[in-house]
Each structure stands twice: as structure tokens, then as C-alpha cells.
């Protein structure tokens, strides 16, 4: 009888510990835009169809890069409206001839509750416009 009570008590403690460890880990997902994002912005003749974003959140401002590397574009302006989870990004880039291009990306975060959430919307610049879709990695 004593063994059964002890076993039941230990199972209860294990369940409480498991839940206690799981809740903080799930709550530490962080700011919704923070991280690396990979996807497409079609059709983008100036920079190709593939796009890679690295976004940071310092507690007040969103910053980051579009296509870091040789074709990098520093994000000049960024906002997130929690009413509808609307995202707005602006950056300056260059076309293949070196001409400056102002990019504007507007989208909405989809599947916010998942770690690999997406931003789906549109992009536009002087060179064109099209569909925008990236997923967090």
C-alpha cells in the first residue's frame, strides 16, 4: 500500500516538473519577426526569385537584412501591427546595372503560433511587383 502511494506521488511530481519545464520553453518563442526567413518574391528580375531575410528585435525596433551577402539590402524601415499581424518592410537595393531600387514589402504573419511561421504578401519596387512568401527557419 505504501509503495503504491509513493509511486503515485512520484508520478505526480514528474508530471508537474514536465509541465513546468515545457511551459517556459514554449513561452520563449520570442518576438514574432526575429530570426532567419527563407522564401520567394516572384517575379523579381533584379534580384532573382529566392529571398532570404535576417530580422532582429532589440526590444524597440526591428532591423535586419534582405539577402545578406553580396546582394545585401539593409532594412531601413520596418513595422509590425499586432492587429492582424501586418508586416511592413522597406529597403534600398540595386538592380544588375547598379541602379538604386526602393523595395516595399507588405504582408501578414500566418501561423503565428508555429515556430516556422510565414509572412505572406506582396513586394514592389521601381522594377516590378509580385507575390512575397517567406517562412521562418
Residue frames as a rotation matrix with the C-alpha (Angstrom) as fourth column:
UNK 1
0.573 0.819 0.000 0.00
0.819 -0.573 0.000 0.00
0.000 0.000 -1.000 0.00
UNK 2
0.489 -0.463 -0.740 2.79
0.157 -0.787 0.596 2.38
-0.858 -0.407 -0.312 0.94
UNK 3
-0.569 -0.735 0.369 4.64
0.439 0.108 0.892 1.60
-0.696 0.669 0.261 -2.31
UNK 4
-0.113 0.633 0.766 1.56
0.984 -0.037 0.175 2.50
0.139 0.773 -0.619 -4.39
UNK 5
0.834 0.394 -0.386 1.18
0.477 -0.867 0.145 5.88
-0.278 -0.305 -0.911 -2.66
UNK 6
0.076 -0.903 -0.424 4.86
0.071 -0.419 0.905 6.62
-0.995 -0.099 0.032 -3.16
UNK 7
-0.614 -0.269 0.742 4.67
0.693 0.265 0.670 5.64
-0.377 0.926 0.024 -6.85
UNK 8
0.340 0.838 0.427 1.57
0.925 -0.379 0.007 7.84
0.167 0.393 -0.904 -7.34
UNK 9
0.741 -0.140 -0.657 3.29
0.227 -0.868 0.441 10.75
-0.632 -0.476 -0.611 -5.59
UNK 10
-0.324 -0.946 -0.022 6.41
0.197 -0.090 0.976 10.36
-0.925 0.312 0.216 -7.78
UNK 11
-0.376 0.273 0.885 4.30
0.926 0.139 0.350 10.28
-0.028 0.952 -0.306 -10.97
UNK 12
0.726 0.684 -0.074 2.53
0.687 -0.726 0.033 13.47
-0.031 -0.075 -0.997 -9.86
UNK 13
0.403 -0.681 -0.611 5.86
0.039 -0.654 0.755 15.20
-0.914 -0.328 -0.237 -9.17
UNK 14
-0.575 -0.636 0.514 7.21
0.505 0.218 0.835 14.07
-0.643 0.740 0.196 -12.56
UNK 15
0.066 0.689 0.722 4.10
0.988 -0.147 0.050 15.42
0.140 0.710 -0.690 -14.33
UNK 16
0.867 0.229 -0.443 4.37
0.352 -0.910 0.217 18.79
-0.354 -0.344 -0.870 -12.55
UNK 17
0.004 -0.952 -0.306 8.07
0.047 -0.305 0.951 19.03
-0.999 -0.018 0.044 -13.42
UNK 18
-0.507 -0.163 0.846 7.46
0.789 0.307 0.532 18.11
-0.346 0.938 -0.027 -17.05
UNK 19
0.492 0.757 0.430 4.74
0.846 -0.532 -0.031 20.75
0.205 0.379 -0.902 -17.41
UNK 20
0.775 -0.234 -0.587 6.87
0.187 -0.802 0.567 23.29
-0.603 -0.550 -0.578 -15.52
UNK 21
-0.324 -0.946 0.009 9.80
0.206 -0.061 0.977 22.73
-0.923 0.318 0.215 -17.87
UNK 22
-0.364 0.235 0.901 7.66
0.924 0.216 0.317 22.69
-0.120 0.948 -0.296 -21.02
UNK 23
0.651 0.755 -0.077 5.71
0.742 -0.655 -0.145 25.93
-0.160 0.037 -0.986 -20.38
UNK 24
0.444 -0.507 -0.739 8.72
-0.103 -0.848 0.520 28.29
-0.890 -0.155 -0.429 -20.11
UNK 25
-0.608 -0.698 0.379 10.33
0.279 0.259 0.925 26.69
-0.743 0.668 0.037 -23.17
UNK 26
-0.176 0.612 0.771 7.20
0.984 0.101 0.144 27.20
0.010 0.785 -0.620 -25.24
UNK 27
0.784 0.505 -0.363 6.78
0.542 -0.840 0.003 30.76
-0.303 -0.199 -0.932 -23.98
UNK 28
0.111 -0.849 -0.516 10.34
0.055 -0.513 0.857 31.68
-0.992 -0.123 -0.010 -25.01
UNK 29
0.383 0.106 0.918 9.50
0.870 0.294 -0.397 31.69
-0.312 0.950 0.020 -28.70
UNK 30
-0.579 -0.700 -0.418 10.42
0.570 -0.714 0.408 35.37
-0.583 -0.002 0.812 -28.80
UNK 31
-0.256 0.417 -0.872 9.42
-0.429 -0.857 -0.285 38.30
-0.866 0.301 0.398 -30.93
UNK 32
0.538 0.636 0.553 7.32
0.100 0.604 -0.791 37.15
-0.837 0.481 0.261 -33.92
UNK 33
0.961 -0.150 -0.232 9.66
-0.263 -0.246 -0.933 38.58
0.083 0.958 -0.276 -36.60
UNK 34
0.261 -0.940 0.221 13.01
-0.870 -0.129 0.476 37.65
-0.419 -0.316 -0.851 -35.08
UNK 35
0.226 -0.291 0.930 15.07
0.053 0.957 0.286 35.07
-0.973 -0.016 0.232 -36.93
UNK 36
-0.809 -0.516 -0.281 16.03
-0.327 -0.004 0.945 33.84
-0.489 0.856 -0.166 -40.39
UNK 37
0.287 0.952 0.103 13.38
-0.192 0.163 -0.968 33.62
-0.939 0.258 0.229 -43.10
UNK 38
-0.843 -0.537 0.032 13.64
-0.113 0.234 0.966 31.91
-0.526 0.810 -0.258 -46.49
UNK 39
0.138 0.923 0.359 11.23
0.396 0.281 -0.874 32.04
-0.908 0.263 -0.327 -49.41
UNK 40
-0.450 -0.204 0.869 10.39
0.892 -0.047 0.451 33.72
-0.051 0.978 0.203 -52.70
UNK 41
-0.010 0.503 -0.864 9.45
-0.017 -0.864 -0.502 37.09
-1.000 0.010 0.017 -54.15
UNK 42
-0.545 -0.129 0.828 8.23
0.707 0.460 0.537 36.34
-0.450 0.879 -0.160 -57.63
UNK 43
0.590 -0.712 0.382 8.92
0.789 0.407 -0.459 37.51
0.171 0.572 0.802 -60.26
UNK 44
0.786 -0.397 -0.474 11.95
-0.058 -0.811 0.583 39.59
-0.616 -0.430 -0.660 -59.25
UNK 45
0.849 -0.442 0.290 14.15
0.402 0.184 -0.897 40.21
0.343 0.878 0.334 -62.30
UNK 46
0.533 -0.662 0.527 16.54
-0.569 -0.741 -0.355 42.48
0.626 -0.111 -0.772 -60.37
UNK 47
-0.205 -0.630 0.749 17.40
-0.979 0.129 -0.159 40.05
0.003 -0.766 -0.643 -57.54
UNK 48
-0.801 -0.063 -0.596 16.03
-0.197 0.967 0.162 36.64
0.566 0.247 -0.787 -58.54
UNK 49
0.130 0.983 -0.127 13.05
-0.264 0.158 0.952 34.77
0.956 -0.090 0.280 -57.14
UNK 50
0.222 -0.100 -0.970 14.68
0.790 0.601 0.119 33.47
0.571 -0.793 0.213 -53.94
UNK 51
0.215 -0.128 0.968 14.80
-0.384 -0.923 -0.037 35.74
0.898 -0.363 -0.248 -50.91
UNK 52
0.006 -0.315 -0.949 16.49
0.813 0.554 -0.178 35.41
0.582 -0.770 0.259 -47.52
UNK 53
0.419 0.190 0.888 15.75
-0.271 -0.907 0.322 37.71
0.866 -0.376 -0.328 -44.55
UNK 54
-0.358 -0.427 -0.830 17.56
0.789 0.337 -0.514 38.04
0.499 -0.839 0.216 -41.24
UNK 55
0.250 0.582 0.773 15.46
-0.030 -0.794 0.607 40.05
0.968 -0.175 -0.181 -38.79
UNK 56
-0.671 -0.505 -0.543 16.38
0.579 0.102 -0.809 41.34
0.464 -0.857 0.224 -35.32
UNK 57
0.527 0.776 0.346 14.38
0.229 -0.522 0.822 42.86
0.818 -0.354 -0.453 -32.48
UNK 58
-0.575 -0.818 0.025 16.19
0.257 -0.210 -0.943 44.93
0.777 -0.536 0.331 -29.83
UNK 59
-0.538 0.476 -0.696 13.10
0.808 0.056 -0.586 45.40
-0.240 -0.877 -0.415 -27.67
UNK 60
-0.093 0.485 -0.869 12.04
0.047 -0.870 -0.491 48.57
-0.995 -0.086 0.058 -29.50
UNK 61
0.188 0.047 -0.981 12.98
-0.861 -0.473 -0.188 48.38
-0.473 0.880 -0.049 -33.19
UNK 62
0.728 0.019 0.685 13.00
0.299 0.891 -0.342 45.85
-0.617 0.454 0.643 -36.00
UNK 63
0.239 -0.693 -0.680 16.21
-0.854 -0.483 0.192 45.76
-0.462 0.535 -0.707 -38.05
UNK 64
0.298 -0.204 0.933 17.90
0.151 0.975 0.165 43.36
-0.943 0.092 0.321 -40.40
UNK 65
-0.577 -0.573 -0.582 18.99
-0.578 -0.216 0.787 42.48
-0.577 0.790 -0.206 -43.90
UNK 66
0.752 0.654 0.079 17.42
-0.343 0.492 -0.800 41.17
-0.563 0.575 0.594 -47.07
UNK 67
0.914 -0.407 -0.003 19.66
0.260 0.590 -0.765 38.69
0.313 0.698 0.644 -48.93
UNK 68
0.693 -0.721 0.018 22.73
-0.467 -0.429 0.773 39.17
-0.550 -0.544 -0.634 -46.72
UNK 69
0.237 -0.690 0.684 25.93
0.678 0.621 0.392 38.60
-0.696 0.370 0.615 -48.65
UNK 70
-0.740 -0.619 0.264 26.86
0.600 -0.429 0.675 40.12
-0.305 0.658 0.689 -52.00
UNK 71
-0.516 0.632 0.579 23.33
0.357 -0.456 0.815 41.43
0.779 0.627 0.010 -52.78
UNK 72
-0.436 0.347 -0.830 22.52
0.898 0.109 -0.426 42.58
-0.057 -0.932 -0.359 -49.25
UNK 73
-0.232 0.479 0.847 19.93
0.128 -0.848 0.515 45.27
0.964 0.228 0.135 -48.58
UNK 74
-0.947 -0.098 -0.306 19.75
0.316 -0.110 -0.942 46.85
0.059 -0.989 0.135 -45.14
UNK 75
0.017 1.000 -0.002 16.18
0.908 -0.014 0.419 47.22
0.419 -0.009 -0.908 -43.89
UNK 76
-0.783 -0.304 0.542 15.60
0.193 -0.948 -0.254 50.96
0.591 -0.094 0.801 -43.49
UNK 77
-0.481 0.734 0.479 12.07
-0.870 -0.465 -0.162 50.88
0.104 -0.494 0.863 -42.16
UNK 78
-0.681 0.291 -0.672 10.10
0.150 0.954 0.261 48.07
0.716 0.077 -0.693 -40.55
UNK 79
-0.535 0.554 0.637 6.90
-0.844 -0.377 -0.381 47.75
0.029 -0.742 0.670 -38.57
UNK 80
-0.804 0.393 -0.445 4.61
0.344 0.919 0.191 45.11
0.484 0.000 -0.875 -37.16
UNK 81
-0.434 0.770 0.468 0.97
-0.828 -0.545 0.129 45.84
0.355 -0.331 0.874 -36.41
UNK 82
-0.971 0.011 0.240 -0.36
-0.114 0.857 -0.503 43.22
-0.211 -0.516 -0.830 -33.97
UNK 83
0.017 0.999 -0.036 -3.91
-0.374 -0.027 -0.927 44.00
-0.927 0.029 0.373 -35.15
UNK 84
0.921 0.336 -0.197 -3.92
-0.320 0.364 -0.874 41.46
-0.222 0.868 0.443 -37.95
UNK 85
0.351 -0.880 0.320 -0.15
0.275 0.424 0.863 40.81
-0.895 -0.215 0.391 -37.62
UNK 86
0.955 0.020 0.297 0.63
0.288 -0.310 -0.906 43.08
0.074 0.950 -0.302 -40.59
UNK 87
0.175 -0.975 -0.135 4.29
0.640 0.009 0.768 43.45
-0.748 -0.221 0.626 -41.54
UNK 88
0.996 0.014 0.093 5.83
0.080 -0.655 -0.751 46.37
0.051 0.755 -0.653 -43.46
UNK 89
0.246 -0.969 -0.031 9.48
0.570 0.119 0.813 46.39
-0.784 -0.218 0.581 -44.60
UNK 90
0.997 -0.042 -0.067 11.41
-0.078 -0.604 -0.793 48.89
-0.007 0.796 -0.605 -46.72
UNK 91
0.274 -0.955 0.113 14.94
0.395 0.219 0.892 48.56
-0.877 -0.200 0.437 -48.09
UNK 92
0.596 -0.222 -0.772 17.19
-0.715 -0.583 -0.385 50.04
-0.365 0.781 -0.506 -50.74
UNK 93
0.326 -0.487 0.810 18.74
0.369 0.854 0.365 47.68
-0.870 0.180 0.458 -53.26
UNK 94
-0.248 -0.441 -0.862 20.33
-0.704 -0.530 0.474 47.77
-0.666 0.724 -0.179 -56.69
UNK 95
0.889 0.457 0.017 19.49
-0.297 0.606 -0.738 46.17
-0.348 0.651 0.675 -59.98
UNK 96
0.605 -0.669 0.431 22.09
0.698 0.706 0.116 44.33
-0.382 0.231 0.895 -62.06
UNK 97
0.321 -0.477 0.818 23.29
0.624 -0.543 -0.562 47.60
0.712 0.691 0.123 -63.64
UNK 98
-0.639 -0.607 -0.473 23.75
0.738 -0.310 -0.600 49.22
0.218 -0.732 0.646 -60.21
UNK 99
-0.468 0.562 0.682 20.68
-0.186 -0.817 0.546 51.45
0.864 0.129 0.487 -60.36
UNK 100
-0.965 0.100 0.243 19.11
-0.243 0.014 -0.970 52.08
-0.101 -0.995 0.011 -56.92
UNK 101
-0.347 0.890 -0.296 15.79
0.051 0.333 0.941 50.37
0.936 0.311 -0.162 -56.18
UNK 102
-0.661 0.264 0.703 13.45
-0.749 -0.292 -0.594 51.10
0.048 -0.919 0.391 -53.30
UNK 103
-0.636 0.420 -0.647 11.74
0.167 0.894 0.416 47.90
0.753 0.157 -0.639 -52.13
UNK 104
-0.430 0.604 0.671 8.49
-0.902 -0.318 -0.292 47.85
0.037 -0.731 0.681 -50.16
UNK 105
-0.738 0.205 -0.643 7.22
0.117 0.977 0.177 44.58
0.664 0.056 -0.745 -48.69
UNK 106
-0.379 0.700 0.605 3.76
-0.924 -0.319 -0.210 44.33
0.046 -0.638 0.768 -47.13
UNK 107
-0.440 0.219 -0.871 2.45
-0.125 0.945 0.301 41.11
0.889 0.242 -0.389 -45.71
UNK 108
0.433 0.628 0.647 0.78
-0.835 0.009 0.550 39.30
0.340 -0.778 0.528 -42.88
UNK 109
-0.727 -0.634 0.264 2.18
-0.686 0.654 -0.318 36.74
0.029 -0.413 -0.910 -40.46
UNK 110
0.382 0.801 -0.461 0.45
-0.706 0.575 0.413 33.41
0.596 0.168 0.785 -40.91
UNK 111
0.596 -0.067 -0.800 0.58
0.350 0.919 0.183 30.52
0.723 -0.389 0.572 -38.44
UNK 112
0.253 -0.473 0.844 1.88
-0.620 -0.749 -0.234 32.82
0.743 -0.465 -0.483 -35.69
UNK 113
0.718 0.129 0.684 1.64
-0.673 0.381 0.634 30.03
-0.179 -0.915 0.361 -33.14
UNK 114
0.910 -0.387 0.150 4.19
0.410 0.891 -0.193 27.88
-0.059 0.237 0.970 -35.02
UNK 115
0.238 -0.904 -0.354 7.98
0.226 -0.303 0.926 28.29
-0.945 -0.300 0.132 -34.89
UNK 116
-0.743 -0.504 0.440 8.16
0.512 -0.005 0.859 28.14
-0.431 0.863 0.262 -38.70
UNK 117
0.277 0.874 -0.400 5.53
0.397 -0.483 -0.780 30.86
-0.875 0.057 -0.481 -39.20
UNK 118
-0.292 -0.301 0.908 5.25
0.956 -0.055 0.289 32.63
-0.037 0.952 0.304 -42.57
UNK 119
-0.279 0.259 -0.924 4.95
-0.079 -0.966 -0.247 36.14
-0.957 0.004 0.290 -43.92
UNK 120
-0.370 0.281 0.885 2.72
0.894 0.368 0.257 36.20
-0.253 0.886 -0.387 -47.00
UNK 121
0.351 0.503 -0.790 2.03
0.235 -0.864 -0.446 39.32
-0.906 -0.030 -0.422 -49.04
UNK 122
0.836 -0.043 0.546 3.44
0.534 -0.163 -0.830 41.44
0.125 0.986 -0.113 -51.85
UNK 123
-0.104 -0.863 -0.495 6.62
0.586 -0.455 0.670 43.27
-0.803 -0.220 0.553 -52.76
UNK 124
0.822 0.278 0.498 7.12
0.570 -0.427 -0.702 46.20
0.018 0.860 -0.509 -55.11
UNK 125
-0.133 -0.841 -0.524 9.91
0.438 -0.524 0.731 48.36
-0.889 -0.133 0.438 -56.45
UNK 126
0.063 0.080 -0.995 10.59
-0.657 -0.747 -0.102 50.52
-0.752 0.660 0.005 -59.49
UNK 127
-0.774 -0.488 -0.403 11.43
-0.626 0.495 0.603 47.34
-0.095 0.719 -0.688 -61.38
UNK 128
-0.443 0.654 -0.613 8.21
-0.158 0.617 0.771 45.49
0.882 0.439 -0.170 -60.69
UNK 129
-0.270 0.435 0.859 5.99
-0.959 -0.044 -0.280 43.83
-0.084 -0.899 0.429 -58.13
UNK 130
-0.196 0.249 -0.949 4.73
-0.367 0.878 0.306 40.39
0.909 0.409 -0.081 -57.20
UNK 131
0.813 0.550 -0.193 3.98
-0.115 0.477 0.871 37.81
0.571 -0.686 0.451 -54.57
UNK 132
-0.278 -0.863 0.422 6.08
-0.698 -0.120 -0.706 37.55
0.660 -0.491 -0.569 -51.40
UNK 133
0.848 0.525 -0.072 6.22
-0.351 0.658 0.666 34.46
0.397 -0.540 0.742 -49.20
UNK 134
-0.297 -0.952 -0.069 8.86
-0.491 0.215 -0.844 33.57
0.819 -0.217 -0.532 -46.60
UNK 135
0.801 0.471 -0.370 8.95
0.045 0.569 0.821 31.08
0.598 -0.674 0.434 -43.72
UNK 136
0.435 -0.632 0.642 10.98
-0.895 -0.380 0.233 31.32
0.097 -0.676 -0.730 -40.56
UNK 137
0.228 -0.488 -0.842 13.72
-0.194 0.825 -0.531 28.75
0.954 0.284 0.094 -40.19
